[in-house]
Amino acid sequence: MHPPPDRPSHQEHPVPPSRSTRPSSGPRQLHPGAWWLWALGMGAAATRTTNPAILLLIAAVAGYVVAARRGDAPWARSYGAFLRLGLVVLGIRMVFAVVLGSPVPGTHVLFTLPEVPLPAWAQGVRIGGRVTLEGLLAALYDGLRLATLLVCVGAANSLASPARLLRALPGALYEAGVAVVVAMTFAPNLVADVRRLRAARRLRGREDRGIAAVLSVGLPVLEGALERSVALAAAMDTRGFGRTADVPRRLALATAALTLAGLLGVCLAAYGLLTAGGTGWALPVLALGLAAAFAGLALGNRRSVRTRYRPDPWAVPEWLTAASGLAVAALTTYLAGADPAAFAPTVVPPSVPALPLGAVLAVLLGLVPALATPTPPRSAS
């Protein structure tokens, strides 16, 4: 008979696992909401001015942040496409000003195009005629402002992961967010497929340029897009996408009404903020619209039964990034109201745009994410 083993004097309790194994320091992806708040703040600053010097400075700041904090994922390469799109928009705006004329009166005639006679019902519209310096400057300033907005949106697309942005959306917007994320990721994946197939053709000694090469690459690209769509549908079906909780019909109607009214109020307030004299009524409408939208989203979350696994943290770098973008928008709006001549240079008569020191310091606050955010990990999803 062997004596029974000694019992331990105390019982060992296993250490419960932590809620998240995400490292608190080191390379990590910033919360996508912080990047979008920063980009929207930079874009809002661009809408408050037509000064080309300030607009180019905003675009340069956005480009520097993208170069400093962009990862190597396929969607991170979309910034160049948005930059080229902005240049195309600027060129189209200039062509329209030359061919169709400009409503801005001018006395400095650069050249005259043959004018096409139009019927009487098209009075006020012309094709050809005089092209003035004032009209070209006005078109250049407006086109550059729109191009800068596209650059800011492109910066957010190349810095914020679409998949993580979808996880951060409220439950009420999850279905719409899936459609937006799929649309946002289609173009980068399409470009990556085209590059991969062209490289494969070059390795085989075949021509990768011309109409014949494009036609031979198009079918594999479409086949790959179809396969990804089927795989995405299967993954969504496996994970129970579309399953919602039962809520009373009255609550569903109230959710839809509040969300729609809130979004309409935000759009109306955004239009008022972009106009010259709409600031007085736009701010209260914006506050009411945001309150209604948040109430609708809070009620809509009751329909969502999904859970989040390891949600993205919102730490000091996220606060600094979002605050820098909002600070740029707020300071630029204030300075534009205090000195409108510097932020909207006159084109009649033409004047050299000035670069106020206050505007430079305000826009340079947008460089905070390039210094205060962690380096993104390589091969991130």
C-alpha positions in Angstrom: 0.0 0.0 0.0 1.4 3.3 -1.1 0.5 6.3 1.0 -1.9 8.8 -0.6 -0.1 11.8 -2.2 0.1 14.9 -0.2 -2.7 17.3 -1.0 -1.6 20.9 -1.8 -2.3 23.3 1.0 -4.0 25.7 -1.4 -5.9 25.3 -4.7 -4.4 26.9 -7.7 -6.8 29.0 -9.8 -6.0 29.5 -13.4 -5.3 33.1 -14.5 -8.2 34.4 -16.6 -7.1 35.4 -20.1 -7.1 39.1 -20.8 -9.8 40.5 -23.0 -7.5 41.5 -25.7 -4.1 40.3 -26.8 -3.4 43.4 -28.9 -0.1 45.0 -28.0 -0.4 48.3 -26.2 2.7 49.7 -27.8 4.6 49.1 -31.0 3.4 49.0 -34.6 -0.4 48.9 -34.9 -3.2 50.3 -37.1 -4.8 53.4 -36.0 -8.6 53.4 -35.5 -10.2 54.1 -38.9 -12.6 56.6 -37.4 -9.7 58.8 -36.3 -8.3 58.9 -39.8 -11.7 59.8 -41.3 -12.2 62.6 -38.7 -8.8 63.9 -39.5 -9.4 63.8 -43.3 -12.9 65.3 -43.0 -11.4 68.2 -40.9 -8.8 68.8 -43.6 -11.5 68.7 -46.3 -13.7 71.1 -44.3 -10.8 73.5 -44.1 -10.4 73.3 -47.9 -14.0 74.3 -48.4 -13.6 77.5 -46.5 -11.0 79.0 -48.9 -10.3 79.5 -52.6 -6.7 80.7 -52.0 -4.5 78.4 -54.1 -1.6 78.7 -51.7 -3.6 77.5 -48.7 -5.2 74.7 -50.8 -1.8 73.5 -52.0 -0.6 73.5 -48.4 -3.5 71.4 -47.3 -2.9 68.9 -50.1 0.8 68.8 -49.2 0.1 68.2 -45.5 -2.3 65.3 -46.4 0.3 63.8 -48.8 3.0 63.9 -46.2 0.9 62.2 -43.6 0.0 59.5 -46.1 3.6 59.0 -47.0 4.6 58.7 -43.4 1.8 56.4 -42.1 0.6 54.4 -45.1 0.9 50.6 -44.9 1.4 48.1 -47.6 -2.1 46.7 -48.0 -3.8 46.8 -51.4 -6.2 49.5 -50.3 -3.3 51.7 -49.1 -2.2 52.3 -52.7 -5.4 54.2 -53.6 -4.0 57.6 -52.8 -2.3 58.0 -56.2 -5.6 57.2 -58.0 -7.4 60.0 -56.0 -4.5 62.4 -56.8 -4.8 61.7 -60.5 -8.6 62.0 -60.2 -8.2 65.5 -58.7 -5.9 66.6 -61.5 -8.4 65.3 -64.0 -11.2 67.2 -62.3 -9.1 70.3 -62.3 -8.4 69.9 -66.0 -12.0 69.4 -66.9 -13.0 72.5 -65.0 -10.5 74.5 -66.9 -11.6 73.1 -70.3 -15.2 74.0 -69.4 -14.2 77.5 -68.6 -12.4 77.9 -71.9 -15.1 76.2 -74.1 -18.3 77.3 -72.4 -17.1 80.5 -70.9 -17.2 81.8 -67.3 -19.9 83.9 -65.6 -17.1 86.0 -64.1 -16.8 89.2 -66.1 -13.3 90.1 -67.2 -11.4 92.7 -69.2 -8.1 90.9 -69.7 -8.8 88.9 -72.9 -6.2 86.1 -73.4 -7.5 84.8 -76.7 -10.8 84.4 -78.6 -12.3 81.2 -79.9 -14.8 80.9 -82.8 -18.2 81.2 -81.2 -21.0 78.8 -82.2 -24.4 80.4 -82.8 -27.1 79.0 -80.6 -30.9 79.2 -80.8 -32.9 81.8 -78.8 -34.0 79.2 -76.2 -30.3 78.7 -75.2 -29.9 82.3 -74.2 -27.2 82.7 -71.6 -25.2 79.8 -72.8 -22.4 80.1 -75.3 -19.8 77.9 -76.9 -16.5 79.6 -77.7 -15.9 83.4 -77.6 -13.6 85.4 -75.5 -11.4 83.7 -72.8 -10.4 86.1 -70.1 -7.8 85.9 -67.4 -10.4 86.5 -64.7 -12.6 83.6 -65.8 -9.6 81.2 -65.9 -8.5 82.2 -62.5 -12.0 81.7 -61.1 -12.2 78.3 -62.7 -8.7 77.4 -61.4 -9.6 78.3 -57.8 -12.8 76.4 -57.9 -11.3 73.3 -59.5 -8.3 73.3 -57.1 -10.7 73.4 -54.2 -12.6 70.3 -55.4 -9.3 68.6 -56.2 -8.1 69.2 -52.7 -11.3 67.7 -51.3 -10.6 64.6 -53.4 -7.0 64.4 -52.1 -8.3 64.5 -48.5 -10.8 61.7 -49.2 -8.0 59.7 -50.9 -5.8 60.2 -47.8 -8.5 58.7 -45.6 -9.0 55.8 -48.0 -5.3 54.9 -48.1 -4.8 55.2 -44.3 -8.0 53.7 -42.9 -8.6 50.0 -43.3 -12.1 49.4 -44.9 -12.6 46.1 -43.0 -11.8 47.8 -39.7 -14.0 50.7 -40.6 -16.9 48.3 -41.2 -16.3 46.7 -37.7 -16.5 50.1 -36.1 -19.8 51.1 -37.7 -22.9 51.1 -35.5 -25.2 48.1 -35.9 -27.9 50.2 -37.6 -25.5 51.1 -40.5 -23.9 47.7 -40.8 -25.7 46.6 -44.0 -25.1 49.9 -45.7 -21.5 49.8 -44.5 -21.0 46.5 -46.2 -22.0 47.9 -49.5 -19.8 50.9 -49.1 -16.8 48.9 -48.0 -17.2 46.4 -50.9 -17.4 49.4 -53.3 -14.3 51.0 -51.8 -12.2 47.8 -52.0 -13.3 46.8 -55.5 -11.1 49.4 -57.3 -7.8 48.6 -55.4 -8.3 44.9 -55.8 -9.0 45.4 -59.5 -5.8 47.4 -59.9 -3.8 44.7 -58.0 -5.2 42.0 -60.3 -4.3 44.0 -63.4 -0.8 44.5 -62.2 -0.4 40.9 -61.3 -1.6 39.7 -64.7 0.5 42.2 -66.6 3.6 41.0 -64.6 2.8 37.4 -65.5 2.5 38.3 -69.2 5.9 40.1 -69.1 7.5 37.0 -67.4 6.1 34.8 -70.3 7.6 37.2 -72.9 4.2 38.5 -74.0 3.2 42.1 -74.7 1.5 43.8 -71.8 0.4 47.0 -73.6 -2.1 47.6 -76.3 -5.7 46.6 -77.0 -4.9 42.9 -77.4 -3.2 42.8 -74.0 -6.1 44.6 -72.4 -8.6 42.2 -73.9 -6.6 39.2 -72.8 -6.2 40.5 -69.2 -9.9 41.6 -68.9 -11.4 38.0 -68.7 -9.1 36.8 -65.9 -9.7 40.0 -64.0 -13.5 39.5 -64.2 -13.1 35.9 -63.3 -11.2 36.8 -60.2 -13.8 39.4 -59.2 -16.5 36.8 -59.6 -14.6 34.3 -57.4 -14.1 36.9 -54.7 -17.8 37.8 -54.8 -18.8 34.2 -54.3 -16.3 33.7 -51.5 -17.5 36.9 -49.8 -21.1 35.7 -50.1 -20.3 32.3 -48.6 -18.3 33.9 -45.7 -21.1 36.3 -44.9 -23.7 33.5 -45.0 -21.5 31.3 -42.7 -21.2 34.1 -40.2 -24.9 34.7 -40.1 -25.0 38.1 -41.9 -28.4 39.7 -42.0 -29.7 38.1 -38.8 -31.5 40.7 -36.8 -33.4 40.7 -33.5 -37.2 41.1 -33.4 -38.2 44.6 -32.5 -41.7 46.3 -32.4 -42.8 47.9 -35.6 -43.3 51.2 -33.9 -39.7 51.2 -32.8 -38.5 50.4 -36.3 -40.5 53.2 -37.8 -39.2 55.7 -35.2 -35.6 54.5 -35.9 -36.0 55.1 -39.7 -37.7 58.5 -39.2 -35.0 59.8 -36.8 -32.2 58.5 -38.9 -33.6 60.0 -42.1 -34.4 63.3 -40.5 -31.0 63.5 -38.9 -29.1 62.8 -42.2 -31.3 65.3 -44.1 -30.5 67.9 -41.4 -26.8 67.3 -41.6 -26.9 67.6 -45.4 -28.8 70.8 -45.2 -26.5 72.2 -42.6 -23.5 71.3 -44.7 -24.9 73.2 -47.6 -25.5 76.2 -45.3 -21.9 76.1 -44.0 -20.6 76.1 -47.5 -22.6 79.2 -48.5 -21.6 82.7 -47.6 -24.5 83.7 -45.3 -25.8 80.4 -44.0 -23.6 80.1 -40.9 -26.2 81.6 -38.6 -28.9 79.0 -39.2 -26.7 76.1 -40.3 -25.1 75.5 -36.9 -28.4 74.9 -35.0 -29.7 72.7 -37.8 -26.4 70.7 -37.7 -26.8 70.2 -33.9 -30.4 69.0 -34.3 -29.5 66.8 -37.2 -26.7 65.1 -35.3 -28.9 64.6 -32.3 -31.6 63.0 -34.3 -29.1 60.8 -36.2 -27.5 59.6 -33.0 -30.9 58.8 -31.5 -31.9 56.9 -34.6 -28.6 54.9 -34.6 -28.9 54.2 -30.9 -32.4 52.8 -31.4 -31.3 50.9 -34.5 -28.6 49.1 -32.5 -31.3 47.1 -30.9 -31.8 45.2 -34.1 -28.2 44.1 -34.3 -27.2 40.8 -32.7 -23.6 40.8 -33.8 -20.6 40.9 -31.5 -17.2 42.5 -31.9 -14.1 40.4 -31.4 -11.1 42.5 -30.1 -12.5 46.0 -31.0 -9.9 48.5 -32.1 -8.7 50.7 -29.2 -9.2 54.4 -29.0 -6.2 55.7 -27.2 -4.1 58.9 -27.1 -2.9 58.7 -30.8 -6.6 58.5 -31.9 -7.5 61.5 -29.9 -4.6 63.5 -31.2 -5.3 62.6 -34.8 -9.0 63.4 -34.6 -8.4 66.6 -32.6 -5.8 67.8 -35.1 -8.2 67.5 -38.1 -11.0 69.2 -36.2 -8.7 72.0 -35.0 -7.6 72.6 -38.6 -11.3 72.9 -39.6 -12.2 75.2 -36.7 -9.3 77.5 -37.0 -9.6 77.8 -40.7 -13.3 78.6 -40.4 -12.6 81.3 -37.8 -9.7 82.9 -39.8 -11.8 82.9 -43.0 -14.5 84.9 -41.2 -12.0 87.3 -39.7 -10.0 87.9 -42.9 -12.1 86.9 -45.9 -9.9 88.8 -48.4 -6.9 86.5 -47.6 -9.0 83.3 -47.9 -10.9 84.3 -51.0 -8.6 86.3 -53.2 -10.3 88.5 -55.8 -10.2 87.7 -59.5 -11.8 91.0 -60.6 -9.3 92.6 -60.7 -6.7 89.8 -60.6 -4.6 89.8 -57.5 -1.7 87.8 -56.2 -2.9 85.4 -53.4 -1.4 86.0 -50.0 -0.4 83.3 -47.6 -1.4 84.4 -44.0 0.8 83.2 -41.2 -2.3 82.2 -39.2 -3.5 80.0 -42.0 -0.2 78.3 -42.3 0.0 77.5 -38.6 -3.5 76.2 -38.6 -3.0 73.9 -41.6 0.3 72.6 -40.2 -1.6 71.2 -37.2 -2.7 68.5 -39.6 0.9 67.1 -39.5 0.3 65.8 -35.9 -0.7 62.3 -37.1 2.6 61.9 -38.8 4.4 62.4 -35.5 2.0 61.2 -32.8 0.7 57.9 -34.3 2.3 54.5 -34.3 3.9 53.0 -37.3 1.5 50.7 -39.2 2.5 47.0 -39.3 3.7 45.5 -42.5 1.4 43.3 -44.4 -1.6 44.5 -42.5 -5.2 43.6 -43.5 
